[in-house]
Every structure is written in structure tokens, then in C-alpha cells.
């Protein structure tokens, strides 16, 4: 993975969901010396447990500020994460699954961009991954490149020639490599949350796409995932 340029206290906004990927990205940003501001979106998701994870990660990394922004996407529905649709448990398929939330990363990055411009930050971090993922179109490199161009056109800063840099350092890493980065950064995996369908007891289901990809990544890396799974 290419090493991030040393930032020497430069402000950045990290989109911190509370998942493993976002935790690692926030850790990398801090390691590089950025003053990390964490944006967490409370979109009334089924797996609200990840909001607690995001708060724990933000506290552990001693971010400059965390904003937990309410945005009730259950009003739109259209996803197993925001509607009364069962979360698939039969393995990762070849089609975009019903856990896809319509335009989620586009919406979230737009909010991240808005806060970054207000802060005077020109660096944005997101934990998208184009290899070990569930086929979501808003995780592709083309999307990140397109959004960077959009940021130039949509903002006062961009109009004045101040480009925003969208950092996606995990984009071409496999889940095993991401798990290894968490270990290198000394980040406890259990501090993050990936499961789309937690049990009433608060355990990760172990069967949804996100759990399967995560568990396979740790297994392939030869590392222990300290998360508690129901199955």
C-alpha cells in the first residue's frame, strides 16, 4: 500500500462508519499526522450497533472532533439496511445485493465534502474497497475519481482553484491486507462493527455478506478476529 504523505497537523475529514475499513482508514490518517475530524452518519440503519463502534474508534484515536449526523434513510427505504427486507445469509453472490443502500456513498461523501469545505480542510478519507466487497457500484475507483472532479465543480474552494483530495487508501487491498493493517496499527478488531444483522444479544450474525468477507479476511491473514459471532 502506498504510504500517505505526512500531513503535519493538516485537517482532514474521515467518513467513519464504525466498520473495519473505516477504522483502519482513520488510523492511517492519524498515523500520517492529519488532524482527524470524523463524520459518522446515523442513517437509521438496521445495524445501529456500528454507531457505538464509531464513537469508540473516535475516542480511541483521539480525533479532533466527531460529528454524528442524523439522516433518516428509512424514509426512502429500498435496502435491507433501511427497510423491512431480510438480510441475505446465503453467501456473497455475483449481483448487487439488497444490502446496497441507494447512492449511499455519493450522499455521504457529499456531506463529508460540505464539512471539509466549512472546516477549511482539503483532504477527505473514505474506506471504500474495490476487491473484497459485495459489488456496490459506489465502491469503484471510477466513482472516487468522478467525485473528486465533482468536488472541484460543486464548491467555492474548487472554483477558486483549491482542489480536494479524496483519499481511498484501501481501494485496492484485499480484506486480509486490511486486517493486517488493523493489526499493524494496533487497532482491536472488536472495536469496529461489520455485521448487517446483529442478534438480539448483540452478537455479529456471522452469515451476512459483511460478516463472511470480514471473517475470511482475518482467516486469510492468519489473524484472530476478536469480534463475537453467533455462528
Secondary structure, 3 states (H helix, E strand, C coil): CCCCCCCCCCEEEEECCCCHHHHHHHHHHHHCCCEEEEEEEECCCCCCHHHHHHHHHHHHHCCCEEEEEECCHHHCCCCCCCCCCCCCCCCCCCCCCCCCCCCHHHHHHHHHHHHHHHHCCCEEECCCCCCCCCCCHHHCHHHHHHHHHHHHHHCHHHHCCCCCEEECCCCCCCHHHHHHHHHHCCCCHHHCCCCCCCCCCCCECCCCHHHHHHHHHHHHHCCCCCCCECC
